[in-house]
């Protein structure tokens, strides 16, 4: 099996971050198909983003999905 290059992983993480910030309803399987990777690979990418401090929430089961924490953001600017 051919390994993906580091550049493609970085690009994939950027695409995943942008999709999460878009605040559209989505599932891990849907994003994996859209990006062209397996669900397992996407789960590893999500773990990397969580370790970098991105507050990602996931819900399993029917009606579940993935999103950024609803309370995460810039906050109030004075």
Beta strands, then each sheet from edge to edge (+ up, - down):
strand 1: 56-59
strand 2: 65-68
sheet 1: 1+ 2-
end
